[in-house]
Amino acid sequence: MQTRRFGRTGLDLSVLGFGAGAVGGLMTKGAVADQERAIARAVDQGINYIDTASTYGNGESEKNLGRVLKALKPRIVLGTKFRLKAKDRKNVAAFVAQSLDESLQRLQRDHVDLLQLHNPLVAKDADDHLDVDIALNEVVPALQALVKAGKTRFIGFSGVGEPAALLKAADSGAFDTMQVVYNALNPSAGGALPKGAPGLDYGRVLERTKAKDMGTIVIRALAGGALAGTAERHPLAMQTVPPIGSAPDFAGDVARAKALEPLVRESGSASLAEMAQRFVISNPNVTTMLVGYSTLDQLDQAIAAVAKGPLSVEILRQINGTDPKTD
């Protein structure tokens, strides 16, 4: 599997990562044997980045990963995340340190490769939504102390919240990595937001991360599953998935996804989901793309998608809202 340079970290990550969150649900609610088979299959096929968080399944994802990784002992890059509530602002450094210690206990490790701030970043602090200045002035020093202590190698943040705050965090140069919302329904992290499209304008943030030599991890590559072209959900999957940065509701995202179906055959893809995944990896400023899995078949489909490689320039232009036949 293709690998790409993970910004200034010096690591090379597989272009496809393993998302261990609740949206797919395999690592939070799946059968033990299936979890072990999935991780083994992913590693065997060249996937070397696994992403989890303390909040996924209230710690179940980290516990399950800890068990599987201890048994398999694969050579992987592991990232986890933490989230602060309003009460945690009283002593940010203490909370961040305690959260990581608890994550390490669940993961059965003495350190992680990447520790990431998971709060939405905004201009005005409000419980789960974190003032970007608090992130830069209080969270970053706490994270840097954990790097110095050897408990994480690198630090990053999740690119959700208000675009202006996200761009400020990226431009600060304080973080090694950023998780970026980028998909065929909202490609504005990599280019212009298509005319008339709903959603947030992420202001070509992938160009800003490149300028700061940051590693990038794409989240919502399938828009929470909408880019499968159906509202049906696997029993293990999160049954209600609020959109991030796209349409006001999931049904709206599915409808917009289905409008892309005429391009599937023209793109040489086997499915709408495959085309959507190939869209993401077509951007050279993307290091790795996370996909959340419910089944091993979904993992195999994602592996097959990235094996086909990027989409053609013509297909990319049509997805981005510019038809090359008339441009």
N, C-alpha and C positions, 0 to 999 in steps of 0.2 A: 504494500500500500504506500502511496505517496506520502512523504513527510515534508513539513515546512518549518522554517526557522521561527521559533517562538519569541520574536522580538529580541530584546537584549538579554534574555535569560540564558542564552547559550544552549537551550534545549531544542530538539527537533521533535515536533509532534505529528502524529498521523493526522491526515486531513479530515478523517472521521473520528470523533470521540465517542465515548460511552456515557450517556446521560443516565444517572442513577436516581432520578427524581420521581415524584409522585404522578406526573402527567402520564408517563408510560406505565409505571407501577410495578414493573417486574422486580426491582430491587427493594421495594417497600412492602409488597404484598404477595409476591410470587412464591412458588414452591422452591424449597431449598435446592433440590436437584436441578431445576431449571435455572436458578440463579448461578449455580456453579458451572453449568454447561454454557450459559451465555458468556460469562467472563472468560472461560477457557476458549470458546470459539472466537471471541473478539480478539484476544491476545494472539491466538494462532493465525488470524488473518491480518495481523499487523497493527491493530488498534493499540495505542500505547498511552492514551489519556483517558482517565476516568474522573468524572465530576460528580460530587455529592454535596450535601449541606446538612447542617445540624437539624434543620427544620423538616427535612424530607421524611415523612412518616414519623414525625416526632422522634427522630434518632434511629429509626429502624433501618434506613438505607445505610447509614454508617455502620451499624451493628452487623448487618448482613455482608457488607463489603469487607469488614474486618475479618469475619469468619472465612469468607471465600479467599481473600488475599493471603491469609495465613496458611490456608491449605495448599493453594496453588503456587505461591511465591513467585508471581510473574514480575518481570521488569517493566514497570509502568510509571507514569507520572500521575500523581494523585492530587486533586484539588478539592477543598471543601470550603464552606462558607458559614458565616454567622450573621445574625440579625439583631440589632438593638431595638428595644422598646423604650418608651419615654422614661421609665424608671431606671433604665440602664445608663442614662446620660449623666447621672450623678457621679459616677466613677468609670469613665469609658475604658481606661486602661485595665482596670481590675476585671471588668466584665469580659473584655476581649480575651484576656489571658485565661480566665476561667472557662470561657466557651471553648477555646482551643483545647485546653486540658481535657475537657469532657469529650470532645470529638476524638482526640487521640486515644482516650480510653476505649471508646466504642470501636474505633478503627484498629485497635491493638497495635499501634505504632508509636514511635517516639518523636516523629515529626511528619509533616506533610510537605509536599513540594510547593503548593500554592494555597494561600489563605486569602479569601475574598470577602469583602464587605457586600452584604446581600440586600441592604435597604435600598428602596427607591430614593434617589437623590433629588432634592428640591431646593427652592430658595427660602421657604418658610418652614421651620421645623414643626412637625405634627405627628407624634407617636411613631408609627412605622415609617413615615416619610421623614428622611433625615436631611437637615440643613447641610448643604454641600460644604459650608465653611467649618461645621463641626467635623465633617469627614476629613477635611484636609488638615485642620488644626489640632484635632484630638485623636481621631481614629488612626491616622497615618503614623504619628509617633508611637502609638501603642503597637501597631503592626511592625514597625521598624525595631522595636524592642524585642519582639518575638523572633524576628530574623536574627538579631544579634545573639539571642539565647539558643539558636539552633533548632527552634521548634517549627519554623517554616523557612523555606528557601526564598520564596518570592511572595509578593503581595499584589492583589488586584481588587477590582470592584465589578459589580453587576451593573450593566448599562441600562437600568430601568429608572423611570422618573421623568423629570422635566428635561427636555433636550439641552436647554441652556446650562443647567447644572451639570449634566453629563459631559458636555463639551469643556466646561471649566475644569472638571476633574481630570479629563484626558489631557488637557493642555498644561496642567500643573506639573506634569512629569514626575509626580510622587508615586505613581503606581507602575508596576511592571507589566500588568496585563489588564484587559477589559473584556467583559462579556458584552457582546453587541447584538441588539435585536436587528436582524437582517433576514429578509425573505422576499419571495416573489410578490407578496401582497403589499409589502412596504420595503422597497429597496433604497430608502433615502439615506441609510447609513453609508451606502456606496455610491450614490448618485442623486439626481433630482427626484423628488417625490412626484410621481406621475400626476398629470393635470387631472383634477377632479377626484383624486383618490382620497378616501378618509384616512385619518390616522395622524400620528405625530411626524414631524419632519426632524430626522436625526442629524441633519446638517453635514452629510458626508463625513461622519465621524471616523470612518475607516481611513480616511486620508490624514486625519489628525493623529490617530494612533501610529500610523506609519511614520509621521514626522517625529514622533517622540520615541520611536523604536520600541513600541509596546507589542506584546503578543496579544492576539485577538481570538476570542472564543465565541463563535456565533451561537446564540440561543434563539429559540422560536423559529428554527429553520423551516418547520412545517406549520408555523402559525398555530401551535397547540394541537395540531392534527387536522386543521381545516384544509390544508393543502393535500390531504388525501382525497378531497372532494366529497366527503360524506360527514354527516353529523353522528353517525353510529360510533360507539365507543366499545373497546374491548372491556370485559368485566374487571380486569385488573387496573385499567386506566382511570384517571380522574374523570368523573362523569360530567362535571361542569368545569369548563376551562375559560375563564375570562380572557378576552383578547389583550394583548400588550402592544400598544402602538399602532393597531390596525383599525378594523371596523368597530363600531360601538358594541356589537354583540357577535357571538360565535356564528350564528346563522348568516349574518352578513358576510363574514369571512368565507364561509363555505360557498355562498353564492358567487362571490368574486373569484374564488378558486376554480369553480366549475366553468367560469367564463374563459379560463386558460386552457381548457381541455382540447380545443382544436389544435393547439401547438404541440401536443404530446407526440403524435406520430411524426410530425414534421421535424421534431427535435431528435428523433431516434430513441426516444425513451420508452420504457415498458409501461409506465404509469405516470399519472400526474405527480404523485409523491416523488418518483424518481427524477422527473424533470425539475421539481422544486429543489431537491438536494443538489443536483448538478448545477442549478442556478447559483446557489450559495458558494460552492467551491470554485466557480468561474472567476470570482473576484480574488486576485492575487494578494490582496491585503488581508484576507482571511487566513488565519493559521489553521484552526480546526473548527469543525462544525459538530455541535452536540445534537444527538437524536435520542429521544426517550423511547424505551422499548417496553412492549407488553409481552412479546413472544420472540422466540428465536427466529421465526420466519421474518419478522420485521427487521431484526438485526441483519439477516442474510440479504434482505432486499436493499438495505442501506449500504452494505458492503458492495453489492453489485452496482449500485448507483454511482458510487465514487469511482469504481473501477472503469466506468465508461468515460469519466473525465468531464471537463467543462463543456458547456453548450457553445454552439456557434455564435458568432457575433450577431448574425441576423436574428436568431431566436432571442438572444439577450436584449436586443433593441426592442423587439416586440413586447417582451415581458415588461421592460422598463417604460413602455408607453410610447415608443417611437417606431412606427412601422418602416422598415428599410425600403419597402417598395414605393413609399410616397415621400420619404424624407429627402 
